[in-house]
Amino acid sequence: MSQPACLSPNKIIITFFSARSCVMASPLQSLVNDDSRYLKSFQLFLERSSEHQCMRDFIHQQLPDILASIGNGKSHLNVIGVGSGAGEIDLEMLSELRQKHPGVTVDNEVVEPSSQQLHVYKVSVAQKKDIDYISFTWNKMTASEFEEHWKEKKPTKKADFIHMIQMLYYVKDPGATISFFQSLLDKNGKLLIILVSGRSGWGKLWRTHRQELCTPDLSQCVTTEDIKRILDSKGVRYQSYELPSQMDITECFTEGDEEGELLLDFLTEVLNFSKTASPELKADVLKLLRQPDCSVESEGRVVFNNNLEAIVIDQQP
Ligand SMILES: C[S@@+](CC[C@H](N)C(=O)[O-])C[C@H]1O[C@@H](n2cnc3c(N)ncnc32)[C@H](O)[C@@H]1O
């Protein structure tokens, strides 16, 4: 398939057609194309939200039972983390895994394309005590590059636990990505996916402004509702868990506020959204973000519904 003229490998320009002005074209660039601004806005998002806290609650309350069921009594477990970022959440899951399987050794494959994130992950590992039981393999690559690499090498090993936490937005075909990784699971193996819930503020924002905000060659605006639809259509069985979470977006409503602009970039996934979006789109998005489907207002703060959902898939029968 030939590439549209507005898409180059390094720079995606989204041309949108505003319903009001009919054919008003505006070049909006995707935030994912600017690694450093993406990381800055992601870091700020983590500070302003309970994103990692709600994952930790899940890891300590629900995940232990899920992890207890993997491994089939083996003394060595294979784990694959896809889109691990700086690894904070991965390390927490690995520690829970060890508690459920004392004495096991673990081979942990990390699949992460950002060298900055991988570096931070490696530094945390170097500083951490009591993780000699884990051997790390660092794959600086995307999920699809890992898939190619795996198919070329044809390893015989199977995975006991695979996780993709907040990463399926960045692949072209989430259904195919899930199928590939599910095919790597060993007997009793589990694949854990965490994404924003379809019932979150993100779901409302993306259902309303998909055309203007979402990059067409990625599944960027995917929620767990979409993933469950894909799994249902293929007859794949899964369990799901809602993870309540919030994000304080008050600063987004102060014109010119630097952090508010960074958060708006993260929310819209558009680079410099405040400066590059049309005044109509900006006004529409800001109005929507305040609506009850997206946020609640309390004590002068605007609190966005950042609920996540975890989906757990078994090995293919
Ligand atoms: C929102 S962050 C989540 C990081 C981490 N899992 C967490 O929850 O804190 C998404 C991560 O996916 C990585 N990523 C982006 N595109 C990817 C791809 N095609 N394959 C694998 N990982 C990707 C990014 O570099 C980033 O570290």
The ligand as an SDF file (V2000), in Angstrom:
LIG
                    3D

 27 29  0  0  0  0  0  0  0  0999 V2000
    2.6210    4.9680   28.0880 C   0  0  0  0  0  0  0  0  0  0  0  0
    4.2060    4.2720   28.1290 S   0  0  0  0  0  0  0  0  0  0  0  0
    3.9640    2.9600   29.2940 C   0  0  0  0  0  0  0  0  0  0  0  0
    5.2270    2.5430   29.9650 C   0  0  0  0  0  0  0  0  0  0  0  0
    5.0230    1.5170   31.0920 C   0  0  0  0  0  0  0  0  0  0  0  0
    4.4940    0.2590   30.6050 N   0  0  0  0  0  0  0  0  0  0  0  0
    4.1350    2.0950   32.1810 C   0  0  0  0  0  0  0  0  0  0  0  0
    2.9600    1.7540   32.2370 O   0  0  0  0  0  0  0  0  0  0  0  0
    4.6380    2.9260   32.9400 O   0  0  0  0  0  0  0  0  0  0  0  0
    4.2830    3.3950   26.5900 C   0  0  0  0  0  0  0  0  0  0  0  0
    5.6110    2.7170   26.3430 C   0  0  0  0  0  0  0  0  0  0  0  0
    5.5010    1.9640   25.1320 O   0  0  0  0  0  0  0  0  0  0  0  0
    6.6940    2.1640   24.3860 C   0  0  0  0  0  0  0  0  0  0  0  0
    6.3660    1.9330   22.9580 N   0  0  0  0  0  0  0  0  0  0  0  0
    6.0030    2.8450   22.0410 C   0  0  0  0  0  0  0  0  0  0  0  0
    5.7930    2.2450   20.8560 N   0  0  0  0  0  0  0  0  0  0  0  0
    6.0140    0.9160   21.0370 C   0  0  0  0  0  0  0  0  0  0  0  0
    5.9690   -0.2210   20.1880 C   0  0  0  0  0  0  0  0  0  0  0  0
    5.6060   -0.1160   18.9080 N   0  0  0  0  0  0  0  0  0  0  0  0
    6.2900   -1.4240   20.7030 N   0  0  0  0  0  0  0  0  0  0  0  0
    6.6380   -1.5480   22.0080 C   0  0  0  0  0  0  0  0  0  0  0  0
    6.6910   -0.4900   22.8650 N   0  0  0  0  0  0  0  0  0  0  0  0
    6.3890    0.7270   22.3920 C   0  0  0  0  0  0  0  0  0  0  0  0
    7.0890    3.5950   24.7000 C   0  0  0  0  0  0  0  0  0  0  0  0
    8.4570    3.8370   24.4240 O   0  0  0  0  0  0  0  0  0  0  0  0
    6.7490    3.6920   26.1670 C   0  0  0  0  0  0  0  0  0  0  0  0
    7.8270    3.3160   26.9780 O   0  0  0  0  0  0  0  0  0  0  0  0
  1  2  1  0
  2  3  1  0
  2 10  1  0
  3  4  1  0
  4  5  1  0
  5  6  1  0
  5  7  1  0
  7  8  2  0
  7  9  1  0
 10 11  1  0
 11 12  1  0
 11 26  1  0
 12 13  1  0
 13 14  1  0
 13 24  1  0
 14 15  1  0
 14 23  1  0
 15 16  2  0
 16 17  1  0
 17 18  1  0
 17 23  2  0
 18 19  1  0
 18 20  2  0
 20 21  1  0
 21 22  2  0
 22 23  1  0
 24 25  1  0
 24 26  1  0
 26 27  1  0
M  CHG  2   2   1   9  -1
M  END
$$$$
